[in-house]
């Protein structure tokens, strides 16, 4: 809702486009800080009850976003939703992981969760943009509130009441961070998010201002990008079942090449659109493999920290969003929208190096085993 309507929100609260990037950053940093703290402090609670409580807080924050009379109140509402969004997403992964009976079923269930999030983007992002253009951007948040109520009803009826809990202290859970594989996975998640949000923070402006598509076409383009994201997440589930971490390597090499061509491609509407489609597709492949990798390592070596582990991808993804949104803003001020590709290229290069290191480490451990 925010990324697709960032310029409209900025106008409402009398902010420039570059100043409004703080709206994205506030959500991302709150998400990143609150999620691990909640995961560490709520692991004793019943997962079903916890999930429903988080949905209630998310609903309250979304309604406040829709009716916020000023930017500080709007930012507070984003803090409310961000503080619970990460743990909700993570709990879904843990619940799916616990309910699955085979490795293949685990990989496909987690892939379906990411697919669900992608479908939400396919429907939500362009629909939110369409609603904002037709009426007001605030009405897009009202739509999210209605969907949240429906999601709460579904969750109440579908989530089992007797999910297994493994209570553990802060210290027992935080030992997870001492594992080198987990550390590398964290850096990889940050840089992967930085790679996409190094330019995606300003996707509306890139499509409308730089590539010259109309506001009507903007919703269609966002819909197209969302559909590609869904297909990529289905492919991501297949990658997990076939050693997903290794299989990501050629896609990150392709991302590196595409980002090097970003500025030149943005000089034409159709080459720019094709480039954006390719980048969105290849980016969406990373979510399921890295999530399953972290959960596999944790369930084998640190079972008491499974809930915390499930939050890491979401947490550090949002750290990447916050950091890259900031560097994107600086790049925009200095060099303009088409130069945002260079900002993303730096993150992609680091992500590729980390990925290669992680694969080598995993191979060595497999040989020892």
FILOTOR-870924 format. One record per residue (C-alpha): x, y, z; residue in one letter; residue number from 1. Coordinates in nm, 3 decimals. Layout:
BEGIN
X;Y;Z;a;NUM
...
***
This chain:
BEGIN
0.000;0.000;0.000;x;1
0.278;0.245;0.085;x;2
0.528;0.170;-0.194;x;3
0.259;0.182;-0.463;x;4
0.116;0.509;-0.331;x;5
0.426;0.674;-0.187;x;6
0.400;0.992;-0.394;x;7
0.031;1.036;-0.305;x;8
0.099;0.990;0.067;x;9
0.389;1.235;0.044;x;10
0.160;1.493;-0.118;x;11
-0.108;1.452;0.150;x;12
0.140;1.521;0.430;x;13
0.328;1.790;0.234;x;14
0.651;1.592;0.194;x;15
0.885;1.566;-0.103;x;16
0.928;1.225;-0.267;x;17
1.276;1.181;-0.119;x;18
1.157;1.287;0.229;x;19
0.868;1.038;0.213;x;20
1.111;0.745;0.196;x;21
1.121;0.770;0.577;x;22
0.772;0.616;0.576;x;23
0.919;0.300;0.424;x;24
1.221;0.310;0.656;x;25
1.015;0.350;0.975;x;26
0.811;0.042;0.891;x;27
1.119;-0.160;0.795;x;28
1.327;-0.070;1.102;x;29
1.035;-0.130;1.340;x;30
0.969;-0.464;1.171;x;31
1.336;-0.560;1.206;x;32
1.371;-0.456;1.571;x;33
1.033;-0.568;1.708;x;34
1.016;-0.909;1.540;x;35
1.309;-1.079;1.719;x;36
1.215;-0.923;2.053;x;37
0.860;-1.056;2.022;x;38
0.987;-1.395;1.904;x;39
1.218;-1.423;2.204;x;40
0.956;-1.316;2.457;x;41
0.647;-1.498;2.326;x;42
0.780;-1.847;2.249;x;43
0.600;-1.983;2.559;x;44
0.259;-1.873;2.429;x;45
0.020;-2.091;2.231;x;46
0.090;-2.021;1.863;x;47
-0.274;-2.004;1.763;x;48
-0.369;-1.752;2.035;x;49
-0.058;-1.549;1.964;x;50
-0.129;-1.535;1.592;x;51
-0.487;-1.415;1.647;x;52
-0.370;-1.148;1.892;x;53
-0.116;-1.021;1.640;x;54
-0.388;-1.000;1.374;x;55
-0.597;-0.782;1.608;x;56
-0.306;-0.539;1.659;x;57
-0.242;-0.534;1.284;x;58
-0.608;-0.449;1.221;x;59
-0.598;-0.160;1.470;x;60
-0.282;-0.019;1.311;x;61
-0.425;-0.045;0.960;x;62
-0.742;0.141;1.057;x;63
-0.531;0.413;1.218;x;64
-0.331;0.444;0.893;x;65
-0.655;0.498;0.702;x;66
-0.772;0.782;0.928;x;67
-0.443;0.941;1.040;x;68
-0.485;1.322;1.031;x;69
-0.110;1.395;1.036;x;70
0.222;1.240;0.938;x;71
0.332;1.162;1.301;x;72
0.008;0.968;1.363;x;73
0.044;0.791;1.028;x;74
0.401;0.694;1.120;x;75
0.279;0.566;1.458;x;76
0.021;0.351;1.281;x;77
0.295;0.205;1.062;x;78
0.495;0.127;1.376;x;79
0.194;-0.062;1.515;x;80
0.151;-0.278;1.205;x;81
0.525;-0.329;1.157;x;82
0.571;-0.445;1.516;x;83
0.350;-0.751;1.458;x;84
0.374;-0.816;1.083;x;85
0.711;-0.992;1.101;x;86
0.611;-1.236;1.373;x;87
0.285;-1.316;1.192;x;88
0.473;-1.408;0.877;x;89
0.725;-1.611;1.074;x;90
0.459;-1.798;1.271;x;91
0.303;-1.907;0.943;x;92
0.634;-2.067;0.843;x;93
0.673;-2.240;1.181;x;94
0.316;-2.372;1.176;x;95
0.360;-2.505;0.822;x;96
0.699;-2.655;0.909;x;97
0.554;-2.831;1.215;x;98
0.249;-2.967;1.034;x;99
0.450;-3.108;0.741;x;100
0.552;-3.474;0.758;x;101
0.822;-3.491;0.487;x;102
1.105;-3.266;0.363;x;103
0.934;-3.219;0.028;x;104
0.609;-3.124;0.197;x;105
0.794;-2.871;0.414;x;106
0.955;-2.705;0.114;x;107
0.628;-2.686;-0.077;x;108
0.429;-2.555;0.220;x;109
0.679;-2.277;0.288;x;110
0.684;-2.199;-0.085;x;111
0.305;-2.171;-0.076;x;112
0.332;-1.918;0.208;x;113
0.561;-1.702;-0.006;x;114
0.328;-1.757;-0.299;x;115
0.041;-1.635;-0.083;x;116
0.235;-1.320;0.000;x;117
0.305;-1.277;-0.372;x;118
-0.060;-1.321;-0.462;x;119
-0.138;-1.054;-0.204;x;120
0.102;-0.826;-0.393;x;121
-0.054;-0.920;-0.726;x;122
-0.401;-0.831;-0.602;x;123
-0.318;-0.578;-0.331;x;124
-0.050;-0.353;-0.475;x;125
-0.214;-0.270;-0.811;x;126
-0.562;-0.276;-0.655;x;127
-0.443;-0.038;-0.385;x;128
-0.294;0.189;-0.652;x;129
-0.616;0.170;-0.854;x;130
-0.830;0.254;-0.550;x;131
-0.599;0.544;-0.463;x;132
-0.620;0.684;-0.814;x;133
-0.998;0.634;-0.828;x;134
-1.079;0.763;-0.478;x;135
-0.814;0.820;-0.208;x;136
-0.506;0.631;-0.091;x;137
-0.670;0.606;0.253;x;138
-0.940;0.384;0.101;x;139
-0.672;0.133;0.007;x;140
-0.594;0.088;0.378;x;141
-0.963;0.040;0.453;x;142
-0.954;-0.244;0.199;x;143
-0.661;-0.399;0.390;x;144
-0.857;-0.372;0.716;x;145
-1.153;-0.560;0.564;x;146
-0.920;-0.834;0.436;x;147
-0.760;-0.857;0.782;x;148
-1.099;-0.925;0.939;x;149
-1.160;-1.203;0.686;x;150
-0.812;-1.346;0.752;x;151
-0.884;-1.353;1.125;x;152
-1.202;-1.554;1.069;x;153
-1.014;-1.802;0.847;x;154
-0.723;-1.834;1.092;x;155
-0.961;-1.896;1.383;x;156
-1.111;-2.195;1.202;x;157
-0.799;-2.342;1.039;x;158
-0.506;-2.315;1.281;x;159
-0.486;-2.617;1.521;x;160
-0.511;-2.545;1.892;x;161
-0.253;-2.804;2.003;x;162
0.062;-2.690;1.821;x;163
0.387;-2.793;1.990;x;164
0.574;-2.530;2.192;x;165
0.938;-2.560;2.303;x;166
0.987;-2.290;2.571;x;167
1.342;-2.161;2.601;x;168
1.522;-1.870;2.762;x;169
1.666;-1.572;2.574;x;170
2.013;-1.720;2.610;x;171
1.911;-2.065;2.487;x;172
1.752;-1.915;2.178;x;173
2.013;-1.650;2.098;x;174
2.290;-1.912;2.068;x;175
2.155;-1.947;1.715;x;176
2.337;-1.626;1.617;x;177
2.678;-1.780;1.690;x;178
2.646;-2.021;1.396;x;179
2.847;-1.903;1.093;x;180
2.589;-2.043;0.851;x;181
2.315;-1.839;1.015;x;182
2.534;-1.527;1.009;x;183
2.593;-1.565;0.636;x;184
2.223;-1.631;0.574;x;185
2.144;-1.304;0.755;x;186
2.386;-1.103;0.539;x;187
2.245;-1.273;0.230;x;188
1.887;-1.176;0.325;x;189
1.989;-0.812;0.387;x;190
2.170;-0.780;0.056;x;191
1.900;-0.960;-0.140;x;192
1.638;-0.719;-0.009;x;193
1.876;-0.430;-0.074;x;194
1.915;-0.549;-0.431;x;195
1.542;-0.514;-0.506;x;196
1.454;-0.214;-0.289;x;197
1.759;-0.028;-0.411;x;198
1.525;0.076;-0.691;x;199
1.182;-0.068;-0.598;x;200
1.126;0.197;-0.330;x;201
1.058;0.433;-0.622;x;202
0.887;0.183;-0.854;x;203
0.583;0.408;-0.911;x;204
0.804;0.700;-1.014;x;205
1.024;0.478;-1.232;x;206
0.726;0.338;-1.421;x;207
0.530;0.664;-1.447;x;208
0.796;0.935;-1.471;x;209
1.102;0.761;-1.616;x;210
0.938;0.506;-1.847;x;211
0.642;0.732;-1.925;x;212
0.353;0.492;-1.858;x;213
0.019;0.651;-1.768;x;214
-0.140;0.616;-1.424;x;215
-0.388;0.365;-1.571;x;216
-0.104;0.162;-1.720;x;217
0.083;0.184;-1.386;x;218
-0.171;-0.045;-1.217;x;219
-0.144;-0.293;-1.505;x;220
0.235;-0.293;-1.488;x;221
0.227;-0.353;-1.111;x;222
-0.019;-0.637;-1.174;x;223
0.219;-0.788;-1.431;x;224
0.511;-0.765;-1.188;x;225
0.297;-0.931;-0.922;x;226
0.200;-1.220;-1.151;x;227
0.568;-1.280;-1.230;x;228
0.639;-1.277;-0.858;x;229
0.379;-1.552;-0.802;x;230
0.526;-1.776;-1.074;x;231
0.876;-1.717;-0.938;x;232
0.767;-1.824;-0.589;x;233
0.624;-2.148;-0.726;x;234
0.958;-2.211;-0.900;x;235
1.129;-2.120;-0.572;x;236
0.951;-2.411;-0.402;x;237
1.086;-2.649;-0.667;x;238
1.436;-2.511;-0.614;x;239
1.414;-2.588;-0.242;x;240
1.337;-2.952;-0.316;x;241
1.649;-2.967;-0.536;x;242
1.914;-2.802;-0.314;x;243
1.780;-2.448;-0.352;x;244
2.083;-2.263;-0.215;x;245
2.309;-2.402;-0.488;x;246
2.053;-2.344;-0.760;x;247
2.032;-1.972;-0.680;x;248
2.384;-1.898;-0.806;x;249
2.316;-1.850;-1.181;x;250
2.014;-1.630;-1.108;x;251
2.223;-1.390;-0.901;x;252
2.481;-1.372;-1.179;x;253
2.198;-1.278;-1.417;x;254
2.074;-1.016;-1.169;x;255
2.421;-0.864;-1.163;x;256
2.426;-0.833;-1.543;x;257
2.072;-0.690;-1.556;x;258
2.148;-0.428;-1.292;x;259
2.459;-0.321;-1.483;x;260
2.224;-0.253;-1.779;x;261
1.959;-0.079;-1.563;x;262
2.041;0.286;-1.639;x;263
2.071;0.224;-2.012;x;264
1.749;0.019;-2.028;x;265
1.552;0.295;-1.853;x;266
1.603;0.519;-2.156;x;267
1.327;0.327;-2.340;x;268
0.985;0.234;-2.201;x;269
0.982;-0.123;-2.330;x;270
1.341;-0.220;-2.256;x;271
1.294;-0.071;-1.909;x;272
0.974;-0.270;-1.855;x;273
1.137;-0.596;-1.970;x;274
1.429;-0.535;-1.735;x;275
1.198;-0.472;-1.439;x;276
1.004;-0.791;-1.518;x;277
1.323;-0.999;-1.528;x;278
1.458;-0.852;-1.204;x;279
1.132;-0.909;-1.014;x;280
1.112;-1.270;-1.137;x;281
1.470;-1.362;-1.046;x;282
1.455;-1.181;-0.711;x;283
1.148;-1.373;-0.590;x;284
1.338;-1.701;-0.614;x;285
1.548;-1.641;-0.301;x;286
1.278;-1.644;-0.028;x;287
1.188;-2.013;0.010;x;288
1.542;-2.157;-0.027;x;289
1.696;-1.934;0.239;x;290
1.399;-1.980;0.477;x;291
1.413;-2.360;0.450;x;292
1.793;-2.355;0.482;x;293
1.773;-2.160;0.810;x;294
1.491;-2.377;0.948;x;295
1.677;-2.697;0.855;x;296
1.996;-2.581;1.031;x;297
1.798;-2.472;1.336;x;298
1.576;-2.779;1.368;x;299
1.886;-2.999;1.351;x;300
2.122;-2.806;1.581;x;301
1.908;-2.554;1.775;x;302
1.549;-2.690;1.799;x;303
1.471;-2.460;2.094;x;304
1.512;-2.156;1.865;x;305
1.286;-2.257;1.576;x;306
1.043;-1.966;1.618;x;307
1.327;-1.717;1.640;x;308
1.492;-1.873;1.334;x;309
1.173;-1.842;1.133;x;310
1.180;-1.464;1.188;x;311
1.534;-1.408;1.060;x;312
1.454;-1.390;0.691;x;313
1.167;-1.145;0.752;x;314
1.370;-0.938;1.000;x;315
1.680;-0.892;0.793;x;316
1.488;-0.860;0.471;x;317
1.342;-0.544;0.627;x;318
1.684;-0.429;0.745;x;319
1.784;-0.455;0.379;x;320
1.472;-0.259;0.280;x;321
1.553;0.018;0.529;x;322
1.921;0.045;0.438;x;323
1.865;0.030;0.063;x;324
1.577;0.279;0.081;x;325
1.816;0.522;0.248;x;326
2.093;0.467;-0.009;x;327
1.833;0.487;-0.289;x;328
1.726;0.827;-0.158;x;329
2.087;0.949;-0.162;x;330
2.137;0.812;-0.514;x;331
1.816;0.980;-0.628;x;332
1.931;1.317;-0.492;x;333
2.268;1.293;-0.666;x;334
2.201;1.113;-0.994;x;335
1.826;1.073;-1.055;x;336
1.589;0.778;-1.093;x;337
1.767;0.584;-1.374;x;338
2.086;0.563;-1.165;x;339
1.912;0.357;-0.894;x;340
2.031;0.042;-1.069;x;341
2.388;0.108;-0.954;x;342
2.265;0.127;-0.596;x;343
2.105;-0.218;-0.633;x;344
2.409;-0.361;-0.812;x;345
2.630;-0.312;-0.504;x;346
2.389;-0.514;-0.289;x;347
2.362;-0.785;-0.555;x;348
2.741;-0.823;-0.578;x;349
2.773;-0.871;-0.202;x;350
2.479;-1.115;-0.197;x;351
2.642;-1.325;-0.469;x;352
2.974;-1.340;-0.282;x;353
2.797;-1.444;0.039;x;354
2.593;-1.705;-0.149;x;355
2.907;-1.861;-0.300;x;356
3.068;-1.873;0.047;x;357
2.759;-2.032;0.199;x;358
2.747;-2.299;-0.073;x;359
3.116;-2.385;-0.024;x;360
3.067;-2.410;0.353;x;361
2.761;-2.634;0.311;x;362
2.949;-2.860;0.068;x;363
3.241;-2.901;0.310;x;364
3.006;-2.993;0.595;x;365
2.824;-3.244;0.372;x;366
3.157;-3.410;0.284;x;367
3.249;-3.437;0.652;x;368
2.908;-3.584;0.727;x;369
***
